[in-house]
Amino acid sequence: MISIKHINERDVDLCFELDSNTISLWSKRQWTNEFKKEGTKVFGILLSNCVVGICVLDVVLDEAQINFFAVNHKFRKKGLGTYLMNYLIKECKKLNINKLFLEVSHTNSSAEKFYSRFDFSTVGIRRNYYKDGSDALLKEKKLTTK
Ligand SMILES: CC(C)(COP(=O)(O)OP(=O)(O)OC[C@H]1O[C@@H](n2cnc3c(N)ncnc32)[C@H](O)[C@@H]1OP(=O)(O)O)[C@@H](O)C(=O)NCCC(=O)NCCS
């Protein structure tokens, strides 16, 4: 069974583990700091009570940025990322968020394709943004409230 859970700092180890096994974005200390930020919301997608994907949303007034979005390798291409993104979009609408942003490497074509399905469009490029020298594409999705 699929469900969504709001994750708090008690689950920092779980977040760090999923991150380490997927995109290796943040250290454990960075994850701990994420939970301390005002406006940060962390959602996990659970499959039979096991967290298999995580999303970190940073809300500032009527805009939000997705700072982390990953599904465990073993569980990809089963619709779980789509489920999590649809949930996130619904939450953003409830919070009256007008614009949703994210950054993705220009080399990450599978994630780009995934985001295109949700009508994210490229609104900027940050050259040499990632450690490997790749560019970050800044993506935006406009949301209509209600
Ligand atoms: C991007 C990501 C989150 C997608 O998660 P996911 O769970 O695989 O997403 P879905 O299963 O909903 O969709 C992925 C693809 O599988 C397809 N799919 C879904 N269910 C399927 C099924 N039962 N059989 C075959 N294909 C299926 C979808 O159509 C989709 O195809 P598309 O993206 O080419 O349109 C995942 O690949 C990931 O964690 N990537 C690494 C992290 C990353 O790059 N994050 C973004 C930058 S921060």
The ligand as an ORCA input file, in Angstrom:
! r2SCAN-3c Opt
* xyz 0 1
  C      13.160     11.365    -11.132
  C      12.639     10.281    -10.189
  C      12.282     10.937     -8.851
  C      11.398      9.612    -10.771
  O      10.894      8.684     -9.814
  P      10.057      7.392    -10.266
  O       9.466      6.781     -9.058
  O      10.876      6.528    -11.147
  O       8.906      8.100    -11.112
  P       7.692      7.407    -11.900
  O       7.768      5.935    -11.788
  O       6.452      8.048    -11.434
  O       7.976      7.894    -13.361
  C       9.223      7.625    -13.986
  C       8.986      7.028    -15.347
  O       8.543      5.694    -15.221
  C       7.377      5.509    -16.009
  N       6.543      4.518    -15.338
  C       5.743      4.721    -14.276
  N       5.128      3.564    -13.940
  C       5.578      2.630    -14.832
  C       5.339      1.259    -14.995
  N       4.504      0.609    -14.202
  N       5.991      0.610    -15.983
  C       6.855      1.266    -16.790
  N       7.133      2.570    -16.693
  C       6.495      3.246    -15.717
  C       6.733      6.868    -16.045
  O       5.890      7.018    -17.163
  C       7.920      7.760    -16.118
  O       8.382      7.911    -17.427
  P       8.906      9.337    -17.942
  O       9.584     10.036    -16.791
  O       9.844      8.935    -19.013
  O       7.696     10.054    -18.388
  C      13.706      9.157     -9.972
  O      14.159      8.718    -11.228
  C      14.878      9.584     -9.129
  O      14.852      9.476     -7.882
  N      15.965     10.039     -9.776
  C      17.163     10.402     -9.061
  C      16.961     11.642     -8.288
  C      16.876     12.826     -9.180
  O      17.441     12.860    -10.238
  N      16.127     13.816     -8.672
  C      15.945     15.019     -9.416
  C      16.998     16.013     -9.199
  S      16.963     16.655     -7.550
*
